[in-house]
Amino acid sequence: MIQREVTITNSTGLHARPATFFIQKANTYRSSVWVVKDDRRVSAKSLLGVLSIGIAKGMTITLAADGEDENEAINGLVELIESGFND
């Protein structure tokens, strides 16, 4: 299992459209992937889960992955977040 912190930089955080892009990307990986914020951990492959933790611009979250492509999963999701979802 690996973990990495990342700061959300796009204007709307992980809400609506960016959250959809995020979970679609997460679902391309075989590994289990989670988003951790404060004391909550949700599946990065669940739209309702990601939306339920209210991730706004400027917040730092932890991405965690466990499985055969865990490095690719974390790197791909961090890259998507750092791109600002092409905001």
Secondary structure, 3 states (H helix, E strand, C coil): CEEEEEECCCCCCCCHHHHHHHHHHHCCCCCEEEEEECCEEEECCCHHHHHHCCCCCCCEEEEEEECCCHHHHHHHHHHHHHCHHHC
